[in-house]
Amino acid sequence: MVPYTGGPAAALTDVMYGRVPLIIDGYSGLAGAIQAHSLNVLAVASTHRLPEFPDLPTVAEALPDFAAGGWQGIVAPLGTPAATIQNVNDELGKVLSEADLAKQLALRGAYVDPMAPSEVNAFATRAVTTD
């Protein structure tokens, strides 16, 4: 591993110029280089092949049980009324269910998996307590 104080952009530059052999990063950070055919994409770290890249294997196809990914959530201060949280969740769910938005997000390597507030809490708890 090569830690970069310049972040993923510096690592990407080093890969493109052959100073390091590979980079592991999210699609959004690599999309420009991938679309410009400046990189050879080897695999995706998701649990399944991506619909937009059906010929691109997953890392798990070579290393069983391998999966890596990121997630984003919306949080509110402690004490926010449950009704307010549910209302925001419901409205966000409506927006995220729009087909065009889901398609645009998928083109950027992001996939929508809406959850109820209780599911978000359980997911976040597992994410920070899993070794």
C-alpha positions in Angstrom: 0.0 0.0 0.0 1.2 3.5 -0.8 -0.4 6.2 1.4 -1.0 9.4 -0.6 -1.2 12.8 1.1 -2.6 14.1 -2.2 -5.5 11.6 -2.0 -6.9 9.5 -4.8 -6.0 12.0 -7.5 -2.3 11.7 -6.8 -2.6 7.9 -6.7 -4.5 7.9 -10.0 -1.7 10.0 -11.6 0.9 7.6 -10.4 -1.0 4.6 -11.8 -1.5 6.3 -15.2 2.3 7.1 -15.4 3.3 3.6 -14.3 4.8 4.6 -11.0 2.5 2.2 -9.0 0.8 -0.9 -10.5 -2.8 -0.3 -9.5 -5.4 1.7 -7.5 -8.5 0.7 -5.6 -11.0 3.5 -5.5 -14.6 4.3 -6.1 -15.9 4.6 -9.6 -16.7 8.3 -9.3 -13.0 9.0 -8.7 -11.9 6.9 -11.6 -14.7 7.5 -14.1 -12.9 10.1 -16.2 -9.8 7.9 -16.6 -12.0 4.8 -17.3 -14.1 6.6 -19.9 -10.9 8.0 -21.6 -9.5 4.5 -21.7 -6.5 5.6 -19.7 -6.8 2.6 -17.3 -7.3 -1.1 -17.6 -10.1 -1.9 -15.3 -9.5 -5.3 -13.7 -12.6 -5.9 -11.5 -15.3 -4.4 -9.3 -15.4 -4.9 -5.6 -19.2 -5.2 -5.4 -20.9 -8.5 -4.6 -22.2 -8.8 -8.2 -21.4 -7.7 -11.7 -22.7 -4.3 -12.5 -25.4 -4.0 -15.2 -23.5 -1.1 -16.9 -20.3 -3.3 -17.1 -21.6 -6.9 -17.5 -18.2 -8.1 -18.8 -16.3 -6.8 -15.9 -15.7 -9.5 -13.2 -16.0 -9.0 -9.5 -13.0 -9.5 -7.2 -15.1 -12.2 -5.5 -14.9 -14.3 -8.7 -11.2 -14.7 -7.9 -11.2 -14.2 -4.2 -14.5 -15.8 -2.8 -16.3 -13.7 -0.2 -14.5 -10.5 -1.1 -16.7 -7.5 -1.1 -16.0 -3.8 -0.5 -18.2 -0.8 -0.9 -19.2 2.5 0.4 -22.5 3.8 1.7 -24.0 7.2 2.4 -26.7 8.1 4.8 -28.5 11.2 6.0 -28.3 11.8 9.7 -30.1 14.2 12.1 -29.3 15.4 15.6 -30.3 13.2 18.6 -33.7 14.1 19.8 -35.1 14.8 16.3 -38.8 13.7 16.4 -39.4 10.3 14.9 -42.2 11.7 12.7 -39.7 14.2 11.2 -37.2 11.5 10.5 -39.9 9.3 8.9 -41.2 12.2 6.8 -37.7 12.9 5.5 -37.1 9.2 4.8 -40.4 9.0 2.9 -39.7 12.0 0.8 -36.2 10.9 0.0 -37.5 7.5 -0.9 -39.8 9.1 -3.5 -37.0 11.0 -5.1 -34.7 8.0 -5.1 -37.3 5.8 -6.7 -37.4 8.0 -9.9 -36.0 5.9 -12.7 -34.0 8.6 -14.3 -32.2 9.4 -11.1 -31.4 5.7 -10.4 -30.0 5.4 -13.9 -27.8 8.6 -13.5 -26.5 7.3 -10.2 -25.8 3.9 -11.6 -23.7 5.5 -14.4 -21.6 7.0 -11.6 -21.2 3.7 -9.8 -23.8 4.4 -7.1 -26.8 2.1 -6.5 -29.9 3.0 -4.5 -30.9 0.8 -1.6 -33.5 2.7 0.4 -33.9 1.7 4.0 -36.4 2.5 6.8 -34.8 4.5 9.6 -34.6 1.4 11.8 -32.8 -0.5 9.0 -30.3 2.4 8.7 -29.6 2.3 12.4 -29.0 -1.5 12.3 -26.9 -1.3 9.1 -24.7 1.5 10.6 -24.3 -0.4 13.8 -23.1 -3.5 11.9 -20.8 -1.4 9.7 -18.9 0.1 12.6 -18.8 -3.0 14.7 -17.8 -5.6 12.1 -14.1 -6.6 12.1 
